[in-house]
Amino acid sequence: ISTVLKDRPLWLSDCRCLDVLSEFSTGNGGTIELLYMQIYAPTTLASARDFWTLRYTSVLEDGSIVVCERSLTGTQGGPSMPSVPNFVRAIMFPSGYLIRPCEGGGSVIHIVDHLDLEPCTVPEVLRPLYESSTVLAQTMTIMALNGIYQIAKGISGETVAGSRHLSAMRILSKRMNRSFSEAINCFSDDGWTLMVTDGMEEVTLSINTSPSKLLGSMFSSAEGIPSLGFGILCAKASMLLPNVSPTLLVQFLREHRSEWADCGIDIYSAATLKTSPFKLRSSQANCFEAGQFMPSTGHTIQHEELFEIVKLEGHGLAQEEAVLSRDMVLLQVCSGIGEKAAGACAQLVFAPVDSLFSDDAPLLPSGFRVVAVDSEIDGYISSRTLDLTSSLEVGLARTPTSINQEGNKMRSKSVLTIAFQFIYEKDLQENVATMAHRYVHSVRQFVQKVVIALAPSGLSPHLGSGPLSGTPEALTLSHWICRSYRFHLGFELLKDGCEDGMLNLLWNHSDAIMCCSWMPIRVFIFANQAGLDMLETTLVSLQDISLENVLDENRHKNLGAYVLQIMEQGYSYLPSGICMSSMGRPVSYERAMAWKVVNDDNSTHCIAFMFMNWSFA
């Protein structure tokens, strides 16, 4: 058990690497190790984490095994370890495992995980992922219990139908998860390079021409791989989603693939795979028929992952394309939607493979990852832990706690990350980049529409061309905004002053218009569609954003003076500058103005802002 727990990459899919740099024995028979560990970032909106730690392992007199680990820092008199590009140094406070033997066999396992993941370095909307002990338990502690559960099943000799297939599933799942995390992070030491963009797009593109990345250890650079002229392009995007659980969204994407997937692009990916160096020569591959290697649909032991073979549809394709994609399928892994899923994270990942493929052939997975950032899982996380603990008693029948149903009802904010990978020929890099950018952008737009449909009743995020029509409060506020603008500045805010269409005109105004309360805490209470796009948020999540978090440092310092001028004069002009979206992205604007919005009693209701000619910097 101690060996399994100490081998984090074995059971923690978020662990990129764990290197033992040095090891020596102590006088009492214990062992001290110097470790370096890297943890993937779950989204594109934050950097990955790394740790330098010391780990002490010892056997106590009663036969118990204790494993203690903590970060090695300069404050303890030790050396200050150098920083690593693309990583933020995190801190592990005293953590570890106590494994006590039980009379009659078995063990009692105590696990302590205590980390400081430097939440101040991530956008505010993501900080719950880096501050919550509940999230830490879900992503690390329970993963350790799952790893032990798998070992306990093997040691007990309990047989499971299709155990050979289950073993293959676990191996493929690990490789798919790792490759997908690599695509989300795109580390430079793996050969990834960010393509030059204008900085205004929500979709980022990276390319990789590294031989080791393309073909793994099967080939060496001496074989002239770069001259083959192939590379990998990754298009990815992240977005904030309100009021839909990860489980529900991923389940919808899986069941409605034909509504968002472009079969032509699927065929293109399959065809390029077949003609690229990824196609291992049969003499080098230990090939299995897809139907023999694993069933077309299957679950792992605890039903936490669903495996599927998705057949590519080639309707309307040219004969040459149909021939190239023949015998190609998509290997698909879906996690986080089973009855034991806690709803904190769900993922749908797929990769094109040949029906004859080796167990070590490179995989290029694409897909979706949805992570809840403030889900209400504290109430049942303990039930999930107890359920896992009880299930470790091999042979004990227990009805699993159905958390998935509760997860679908949660009112939460989630972050969706989309990452699609494509093989390209060197001469076609720009064409593939354009295609990939448009494809991910269209998928992103589809998800936005799906979120509206899946939002719980009464909590619709109200995105669209005219979502607020019929809401009395919104109609009243739009009237106050336009009337106050005319009163203070002497001009009409809207070209058409018709009362009936005022709200729709305000909503569809090309400039970003938003309102915030003016006391005691300045939080946003309304924004039109352009304002929501600029802040990268929704009406439901708008009230979580304060004016202070949006303004740049200079205007933040002078905020009191601006507000005072607005209150006394009724309006204020702001010169060009930069503000921040809720995702932490800088937004530049040519000019802006603010004015006092008064109600029917001539009392101050809020402050309105209008940002003109804005763009992501």
N, C-alpha and C positions, 0 to 999 in steps of 0.2 A: 504493500500500500504506500509506504513512504517513497519508494522508487517511482511509482506512478505519479504521486502528487508533486514530487520534485521535478518531474519532466513536464513542464507546463506546455510546450508545443504539442504534446501528445493529446491533451484534453482541452486546451484553450485555443480556440480558432483565431482569436485576436492576437495571439503571440506570434510575432514574425520570426524571432530567433531568441535563443537563450544560450549564451556561450559561457562555459566555465574557463576562465582565463588562468586561474591558478588554484591549487588545492594542497592542503597540508594537514597532517594529523595533529591532534592535541594529546596531552599526557594521559588523559582519562579515556582514550580510545575514540574520542569524537573526531569530527572532520570539519574544517573551516574552508569555505570556497569563496573565491571572488568571482562574481557573476556580472554579465552585461546582458540586458534584456531589452527588446524593442516590442512595442505594442502598436498595432495598426490604429489609425484614426477611423471611426465608424462612418464619417461623412467627408465631403470635400471642403467643409467649412472650417476645419481645424487641423492642426498639425498632429502627427503621430507622437507618441510618448516613448521615452527610454529611461532605463534605471541602471545605476551602478549599485550593487548590493553585496553585502557579506552574508553568507548563510552558514549556520552552525547546526550540525546534526550529531545527536548523541543518543545512546541507549541507556535508560535509567535502570536502577537496581531491580525494579519489579517487571522488567521486560518491555516497558513502554518506550516508544521512540518519540523524541522531541526534535522538531525542525524549527529553528528560529531564523528569521531573515529581516534585515533592515538596510536602509540606504547607507552608502558610504559617502560622507560629506566632509568638507574641509573643516567644519566646525567641530568635528570629533577628533581633530588632530591628524586625520589621514590626508592623503593627497586629494587635490581638487581635480576631478576627472574632466577631460576636455569635452566640450559640446560637440554634437554631431549634426551636420546639415539635415534639414527637413524634420528634426525631432526637437521636442521640448522636454527638458529634463524634469522628470517627476520624482516624487519622494515616497519611499516605502517606510512607514513607521513600523515598529516591531510587529511582525506578523509571523504566521507559520502554522504548524500542525502538531497536535499531540495525539498519538495513536496508542491506545491502551488495550491490552489483550483482555478478553473476557473468559470466564470459566466456561468450559465446555466448547470453546472454539469461537471464532469471530473476534471482532475488534470494535472499540468505540472510538470514533474519530471526532476530534475538536479542530475546527478551522477558524483562524482569525485572519481577516484581510483588512488592512488599514493603510490607505493610500492618500496622498495629496497629489492630485492630477493637475495642479496649477490651473484652476478654472478661470482665473483672471485673464488668461491668454486666449480665451475663446469668446465668440460673440455671446452676448447676454442670453439670447434665446436658447443657447446650447448648454448653459452652465449647470442646469439640473443633471445632465449626463455626467458631469465631472464633480458634482458636489454630493449627490444623493447616495446614501449608504444602501438604499433599496436597489438602485441601479447596479452598484458594485456587487451586491449579493447575487443579482440576476445574471450578470455578465461574467463573474469570476467564481464566486463561492459555489453556486449551484452547478456550474460547469465542472468543478472539481468533483462534486458528488456524482454527477453523471458519469465521469470517467471511472470512478470507483465502482459504480453500478455495473458498468460493462465488464470490468474485471471480475466482480463478484459472480456475474452470470457464467463466465468462463470457468472459474474455479469450482463452482458448484456442480459442474458437469451437466447443467440443464441444457437440453437440446431445444433448438428452435427450428421450426420448419424453414427450409431454405437458408440455413446458416451460411452456406458458401456465398449465396447472393448477398446476404446481409453484410458479410465481411467485405465484399467488393463494393457495396454501397458506402460503407464507412470510409474506405480508402478514397473513392471518387469524391465523396462529400468533402473530405478534408482538402483535396486538391482543388476542387471547385471553389470552396470558400477562400482558400489562400490566394488563388489566382484572381478572384474577384476583388479581394481586399487590396491586392497589388495594383489592380487597375484603378481603384478609387484613390489610392495614395500616390501612385506614379512616382516612386522614389528615383532620384537621379542616379543613385548607385546601381540601379537595375537597368540603366540606360535610357530612362525616359527624359524627353526634352519637351518643354512647353512651346507650342507653336505661337508665332507672333500673332496677336489679335489687337483689335482697336480698343479693348478694355471695356466695351459697352455691352458685351453679350453675356447672357446667363449660361451659355454653353462653352466649356473650355475644351480645347483639343491638345492632346499630347501625342508624340510619336516615339517609337522605339525601334532602332535598327540593330540592337545588341544581338549577336549570334547566340549567346547563352540564353537570352530571353526567348528568342525565336525557336531554338531547337533543343535547348537543354544540354545535358552532358553527353548526349549521343554523338555530338559533333564537336570539333574544336575549331578555333579560328584559323588554324593552319590549312583547313580544307577549303578556304576561300569563300566562306558563307556570305560575307558582305557583297561580293561581286554578283551574287544571285539576284540582287536588286529587289528584295522583299522587305517589308517592314510591318509594324503594327501601329495602328492609329486608335487612340481611345478618345471618345467623346463623352463628356460627363457633365452633370448638372445636379444641384441640390436645391430644394425648395421647402418652405415651411407650409405644413398642412394643418388646418384647424378641424377639430371635432370629428375625426375619423380614426378608428383604431388601426394600427399596423396590420393586425390579423385580417380585418375586413377588407382593407384595400388590396393586400397581396392576394387574398382569395379571389377577389373580383378580377384582378389582372390575369390570374392563372386561368380562370374559367371563361374569360372573354378575350382571349389572345387575338382572335381574328379581328377584333375591333380596333386594336392599336398596332399590331404587328404588320409590317409590310412584307408580304410573301416574296416579293421581288428581291428585297434586300436580304432576306433569309437565304434565298437561292444563290444570290451573289456571294454571300459569306461561305456557303457550302462549296460553291464552284472554285473560289479562290483557295480555299483550304485544300481542295483536291489537286490543284496545279502548283501549289507552293511547296517549299521545303518541309512544311509540316507533315506532309504525307510520307511517313517512314516507309522505307523499302520493306517488303514483306519478309525478306531474309533476316532483317534486324528485329522484327516484331513478333511477339508471341500473341498471335491474333486469336480472337474469339468472335463467333457470330454474336451479334447484339442480343438476339433472343436467347442464346445460351449463356452469355456472360452475366446477364441480369434480366429479371422479368420486365415487361414493358411498364408495369406500375408496381411499386412496392414501398413498404415502410421499413424504417429501422426499428430496433427492438421496442423502444419506448414511443414509437409513432411521432417522434419530434421532427422527422423529415420524411418527405414524400418524394420518391424518385419516379420519373416518367421518361418514356421515349416518345418524342413528338415527331410525327411524320411530316415532312415538308410537302406542302401542296404546290404543284407546278402548273396550275391552270393558266393558260394564255401565254406560256413561255415559248420562246423559240426552241427549235429542236436541239441546237447546240447547247443551250442553257440546260435543257431537260436532261441531256446526256451527262453533262458535267455534274449535275446534282443528284444523279441516280445513285441509290444506295447510301445517301446521306440522310442523317436524322439529327434531331436536337436532343441532347442529353439534358434533362431538366431536373433541378432540385429545388423543392419548395420547403421552407422551414418556417416555424412560428405560427402555423395554422391548426395544429393538432389540438386535441382536447386537453392536453396537458400544457399547451403553450401559455405563457404568462401574459402575452399581449404586449410586452415591452419592445419586442423587435420581431420583424418578419421579413422574409427575403425570398425572392424568386430569381433564380440564376439558371441560365441555359447556355449550352455551347454546342456548336456543330461538330459532329463526329462522323467518321465513316462507319458503316455497318461492320467493317473489319477494322478493328483498331486495337492497338496494344495497350496494356495496362499502364505503360509509362509514356504514352504519346502525349505531347503538349496539348493543353486545353486552353481555349481562349473564351472564357465565360463572359457573358453580358447579363444585365438584368437590373433588378430593383432591390433596394434595401430601405425599409421604413423603420425608423427608431422613434419611439415615444419619448418626448423630452419632459413632459410633466404629467404623465398618466397616473391615474389614481390606483396604483397597484399596491400601495402600502398595506391596504386592508387585507389582501389575500396573499402577499408574498410569503408570510409565515406559514400559511397553509400549504403552499407549494413546497417549502423547505421541509415541513413535517412529512408531507407525502413522499418526498424523495427519500428522507431518512428511513421511513418505515419500509419502503420498497427495498432497501438494502438488505433487509432480513429475507434472504433468498428462500423462496417457497411460500412466503406469506401472501395470501390472496388479499388484494386491497383494490377497492374501486377507486380509480383515479379521480382527483378533484378536477372538475370541469371548469377551467378558468377561461377557456376560449370564449364561452358564451358571455361571461362577464366582460371580457376584453372588448367584445363587439359593442358593448353598451357604454364604454368609458367615454367621457368627455375629455379630450386631451388634445394637445398639440404634438405633432410629429414632424420629423424631418425626413423627407424622401430624397434618396440619392439614386440617380440613374447613371449607369456606366455601360457603354456599348463599345466593344472592341472589333476592329476590322483589320484583315490582312490587305495590304495594298502592294502593287508593283511601283517601283520608284518613279516611273514615268507618269503614273496616274495619281500621285500623292494629292495634288490640289483637287482633282475631281472627287476623290474619295473623301477628302476633308469636307468639301462642300456638301456632299451627299450625307455624310455622318452628322454634320451640324444641323441640317434641315430635318433629318430623321429624329434626332433627340429633341429638337425644338418642338416638333409635332407631337411626339409622345408626351412631352411635358405639358403641352396644351390639353391633350386628351385627359391626363390625370387631373388637371385643374377642374375640368367638367365633371369627372367622376366624383371628386371630393364633394362637389355641390350636391350630387345625387345621393351620396352615401351619408351625408351629414345627418345627425339625429333631427327629428322633427322639432321645429322651433329654433334650431341652431344653425340654420343655413348660413354659410359665409357670405352669401349675397354678392357673388361676383358675376359680372355680365354687363350688358349694355344698359339695362334699366332696372336694376334689382330692387330699388327702394320704392318704387311706385306703390302708392296705397298706404304707406306708413305715415301716420299723422305727424309723428315727431320729426321725421325727416323732411316732410313738406314744410313744416313750420320753421325748422332750422334753415332750410334753403332760402326761405323768404327773409329771415333775419339777416343772413349773410349778404344777400344782394342789396337789401335796403340799407344796411350799415355801410356797405362799400360806396353806394351812391351818395349817402349823406356825408361821409368823411372825405371822399376824394372828388366828388362832383361828376363822376362818370358812371355809366352803366357797366356792370360786370359782364352782363350777358347781352348779346346783340338783340335777342328777342325777349322782351320783358313780359311776355305772357305768363300770368300766374300759374296756369294749368301745366305748362311745360317747363317751368323754371327748374324743377328738381332734375329732370332728365338732361336739360342743357348744362346744369352745374356738374352733374355726374360725368358727362361726356366731354367736359371742357378739356382742351389740349394741355393746359397748364396744371400743375399739381396743386390742388387746393385742399387744405386741411385745417381743422380747428382743434385747439387744445384748451382745457380749462385753465383759468388764470390764477386760481387760488383754491386750496393751499398748495396742492401738488399739481404741477403742469403736465397733465397726461392728455394724449390725443383722444378725442371723442368722435371725430368724423373725418373722413377723407374721401375725395372722389376717386374714380378709377385710376387716374394718372397719379394721384397721391398715394394710393395703395401700391401701385407698381413701383413708385420711387422708394417707398419705405419697405418694399418686399414683405408685405403683410396682408392681412384681411381685416374686414370690419370687426369681426369677432375678437381678433387678437390686438386690435389697434389700441385698446385701453391699457395694454401692458407696456406701451412705449411712452416714455416721458420726453418732453421737449429737450431736456438737458442731454439726453443720450443721442439726440439727432444732430444738435449743433456742434460745430467744430470748437476747438479749445478756445480760440480767441472770442468767438461770440458767446461761448458758455460763460467766460469770465465777465463779459459785459451784458449778460442777460438781464440783470436787474435794471440797468440803465435803459435798455430797449423797452422793457415792459413799462417802465415809468413814462417814457416818451409816448408810448402807444396809449396809455391811460389818460395822459394829459392832452395830447394833440389829437388823438383818435386814430392815428396811423403812423407808420414809419417805413422808410425805404431801406432795404438791405442791399449792399453792393454784392457783386459776384463773389462766390466763395465755394466751399465744399462742406457738405454735411454727411451724415452716415445713415445707411439703411439699417433695418433691424437685424440684418444678416452680417453687419459689420463692413459692408462695402461702401467705399467713398462715392459720393454723388456730387458732381459739379453742377452749378447753375449760373446763368448769366446775370440775373438779378432776381430780387424777391421783394415782396412787400407784405406788411402785416397791418391789420386794422382791428379795431375793437368792435365786437358784435354785440349789439344791445337787443333786448327783448321788447315786448310790447309795453312794458312798464318803464322803458328807457333805462333799465338796469343792465350792467355788464353781464353778459351770459358766457362769453368765451373770447378767445383771440383767434382770428383767422389768418392763415399764411397762404401766399401764392408764390410758388417757385416757377420761374419761366425759363424755357429752353434748358431743361435739366438733362443730364445723361450720367451714366455710370463712369466714374473717372478711372 
